[in-house]
Amino acid sequence: MSTAFVLLGLLARGPRHGYELKREHDNRLPRARPLAFGQVYATIGRLIRDGLIDEAGQDKGAGPERMSYVLTEQGREKLAGWLAAVEEPAPHVQSTVLTKVIVALFGSDDAVAARAYLSAQRRAHVNRMRELTKERSDPQASIADVAAADYAIQHLDADVRWMQTTLDRVDALHREVARS
């Protein structure tokens, strides 16, 4: 995820100060890692430098004065280009689960370790899917919460299906690793 583009997207809705940008990021992307204030202000600095946002003035309210920022036309164009660009699927699989299965097969005389690991990991994935399904059906859940839960559930489901297929192949995988 690109923090800069998320901030540009939030500013497309109108002027915001740094605290609002951080709060909206954390609220609207509920499954993403929360932004640190330092990251927000460092990103704002780069966006100003690059001509993608401008200072819109000081907000004077009950609290301390805060600088608001506004999206420039160049920022709108950059955001539109980013949103239109199709993300290429990852060329390599980077999965700790996959790595652990292969290493378990390397390190044992039989396939028991790999089978035990896959079974335990499968249970953890299924439990997490149940938690997310419950969260998704909460009447207080926002659309962002539901979309994030759906996304996570689909990915976990694909992992669970892969784990079952791999469990079915563990003996053959072990024989292959043992021969090499």
C-alpha positions, 0 to 999 in steps of 0.5 A, spaced: 500 500 500 502 506 498 501 511 504 502 517 499 496 515 494 491 513 500 493 520 503 491 523 496 485 519 496 483 522 502 484 529 500 480 528 494 474 529 498 476 536 501 481 539 505 484 535 511 489 536 516 494 531 518 490 529 524 484 528 520 488 524 515 491 519 520 484 518 523 481 517 516 486 512 514 485 508 520 478 508 520 477 507 513 482 502 512 480 498 518 485 492 517 491 496 515 496 497 520 495 504 523 499 510 520 504 513 525 503 521 525 511 521 523 509 517 517 503 522 515 507 528 516 513 526 512 509 523 507 505 530 507 512 533 506 514 529 500 507 531 497 508 538 498 515 538 495 512 534 489 507 539 487 501 534 489 498 537 495 498 545 497 497 548 504 490 550 505 491 554 511 490 554 518 484 551 522 483 555 528 478 551 533 478 549 540 484 545 540 491 547 537 492 550 530 492 545 525 495 546 517 490 543 512 492 541 506 488 540 499 489 536 493 492 540 487 490 538 480 497 535 479 495 531 485 488 529 482 491 527 475 497 522 479 491 519 483 487 518 477 493 514 474 494 510 480 487 508 481 487 506 473 493 502 473 492 495 474 496 491 479 500 485 476 500 479 480 506 477 484 511 474 480 513 470 486 510 466 492 512 469 498 509 465 504 511 463 511 506 457 511 509 454 504 516 455 506 515 452 513 512 446 509 518 445 505 523 446 511 519 441 515 519 436 509 527 437 509 528 436 516 525 430 518 525 422 516 518 422 514 512 427 513 509 427 520 512 434 521 509 437 515 503 434 516 502 436 523 504 443 521 499 443 516 493 441 520 495 446 526 495 451 521 489 449 517 485 449 524 488 456 525 486 459 519 479 456 519 478 459 526 480 466 523 475 465 518 470 464 523 472 470 527 472 474 521 465 471 519 462 473 525 465 480 525 462 481 518 455 480 520 456 485 526 450 490 524 455 495 527 460 493 522 462 499 516 462 497 509 470 498 510 469 493 515 465 488 511 469 489 505 476 488 509 473 481 512 471 479 505 477 480 502 481 476 508 476 470 508 477 469 501 484 469 502 484 465 508 479 460 504 484 459 498 490 458 503 485 452 507 484 449 500 491 449 498 493 446 505 488 441 504 491 439 497 498 439 500 496 435 506 493 430 500 500 430 497 505 430 503 507 423 502 509 424 495 512 431 496 516 427 502 519 422 497 521 427 492 525 431 497 528 425 500 530 423 493 534 430 492 
